[in-house]
């Protein structure tokens, strides 16, 4: 009965992209992953690779480097860039710390970071999606579905976080960005 309900709920048509939802595409590949050595990021203002803490990059630009590095599976570099961001309690920082923890096998640590991100920003749909995907990996599908319900309730119907979590629940396959 629960499986039938879950399948029916996941088959609902997706609405247009929710306002304020996270980027729907894979991160753009830049010199950070094509030219910079380990621990470095591309600083377009300087035209060279630099240590993240020494760059002139804003937190938003550093966040894009975080997404790119995480997608490339360069988790140590991802953590290095996260450490350079000015507000370590920012929900984006916590979300990607959780992402790295989960993807390096620390599911409990990942969940703790996701919970902290959601506490900082209850509308962080990406943290909810990633946490739900961690639940799928652990076989906690009911808890994953509860996060999907929260994503939808917070305006995320049809967004990438909702679609990624729906796919994970349906197939058991999680995403890497």
C-alpha positions in Angstrom: 0.0 0.0 0.0 2.8 2.5 1.0 4.7 1.6 -2.2 1.6 2.3 -4.3 1.0 5.6 -2.6 4.7 6.6 -3.0 4.7 5.7 -6.7 1.5 7.7 -7.3 2.8 10.7 -5.4 6.0 10.7 -7.5 4.1 10.5 -10.7 2.4 13.9 -10.2 3.2 16.4 -12.9 6.1 18.7 -12.2 5.3 22.4 -12.0 7.5 25.2 -13.3 10.8 25.9 -11.6 10.3 27.3 -8.1 11.5 30.8 -7.4 14.7 30.8 -5.4 15.4 27.1 -6.1 18.9 25.9 -6.7 20.6 25.9 -10.1 19.1 23.2 -12.4 22.2 22.5 -14.4 25.6 20.8 -13.7 28.2 23.3 -12.6 30.1 25.1 -15.3 33.6 23.8 -15.9 36.2 26.5 -15.5 39.9 26.8 -15.1 39.4 25.8 -11.5 39.0 22.2 -12.6 40.8 22.3 -15.9 44.0 24.2 -15.0 44.4 24.7 -11.3 46.3 22.3 -9.2 45.1 20.7 -6.0 43.9 23.3 -3.5 43.7 26.2 -5.9 40.9 28.1 -7.6 40.8 30.3 -10.7 40.7 34.0 -10.0 39.6 35.7 -13.2 40.6 39.1 -11.9 44.2 38.0 -11.5 44.1 35.6 -14.5 45.7 32.8 -12.5 45.1 30.0 -10.0 45.4 31.1 -6.4 44.7 29.7 -2.9 41.0 30.3 -2.1 41.9 32.4 1.0 44.2 34.6 -1.1 41.7 35.2 -3.9 39.6 38.3 -4.6 36.6 36.0 -5.1 33.3 36.8 -3.4 31.6 34.1 -1.4 29.2 33.7 -4.3 32.1 33.0 -6.7 33.7 30.7 -4.2 30.3 28.8 -3.9 30.3 28.2 -7.7 33.9 26.8 -7.3 32.6 24.6 -4.5 29.9 23.2 -6.8 32.3 22.7 -9.6 34.9 20.9 -7.4 32.2 18.8 -5.7 30.8 17.7 -9.1 34.3 16.8 -10.2 34.7 14.6 -7.1 37.5 16.7 -5.7 36.2 16.7 -2.1 39.4 17.8 -0.3 39.5 20.8 -2.6 35.8 21.4 -2.0 36.5 21.6 1.7 39.4 23.9 1.2 37.3 26.4 -0.7 34.5 26.1 1.8 37.0 27.0 4.6 37.8 30.2 2.7 34.2 31.4 2.8 33.5 34.2 5.2 30.5 32.8 7.0 31.0 29.2 8.1 27.4 29.1 9.4 26.0 30.0 6.0 23.5 27.3 5.0 25.3 26.8 1.6 28.6 26.1 3.4 26.8 23.6 5.7 25.0 22.0 2.8 28.2 21.3 0.9 30.0 20.1 4.0 27.2 17.7 4.3 27.5 16.7 0.7 31.2 16.0 1.0 30.7 14.0 4.2 27.9 11.9 2.7 29.8 11.3 -0.5 32.9 10.2 1.4 30.9 7.7 3.4 30.1 9.7 6.5 26.4 9.5 6.3 25.9 10.5 10.0 28.1 13.5 9.6 26.4 14.5 6.4 23.0 14.4 8.0 24.3 16.6 10.9 25.5 19.2 8.4 22.2 19.1 6.4 20.2 19.5 9.6 22.3 22.5 10.6 21.8 24.0 7.1 18.1 23.5 7.4 18.1 25.0 10.9 19.8 28.1 9.4 17.5 28.2 6.5 14.4 26.0 6.5 13.8 26.8 2.8 17.2 25.3 1.8 15.7 22.8 -0.7 19.1 21.5 -1.8 20.0 20.5 1.8 16.6 18.8 2.1 17.2 16.9 -1.2 20.7 15.8 -0.3 19.6 14.8 3.2 16.8 12.8 1.6 19.2 11.2 -0.8 21.3 10.1 2.2 18.2 8.6 3.7 17.7 6.6 0.5 21.2 5.3 0.7 20.5 4.2 4.2 17.2 2.6 3.3 15.2 5.3 5.2 12.8 5.9 2.3 10.0 7.2 4.5 12.2 9.9 5.9 13.4 10.7 2.3 9.8 11.0 1.2 9.1 13.4 4.2 11.9 15.7 2.8 10.3 15.5 -0.6 7.0 16.6 0.9 8.8 19.5 2.6 10.5 20.5 -0.6 7.2 20.6 -2.4 5.5 22.5 0.5 8.2 25.1 0.4 7.6 25.9 -3.3 10.0 23.4 -4.8 7.7 21.3 -6.9 9.4 20.6 -10.2 12.7 22.1 -9.0 16.0 20.2 -9.4 16.1 19.3 -5.7 12.7 17.8 -5.9 13.4 15.9 -9.2 16.7 14.6 -7.8 15.1 13.3 -4.7 12.2 11.8 -6.6 14.6 10.0 -8.8 16.6 8.7 -5.8 13.5 7.5 -4.1 12.3 5.8 -7.3 15.6 4.3 -8.4 18.0 4.3 -5.5 20.4 6.4 -7.5 21.7 9.6 -6.0 23.2 12.7 -7.6 26.6 14.2 -7.4 25.9 17.9 -7.7 
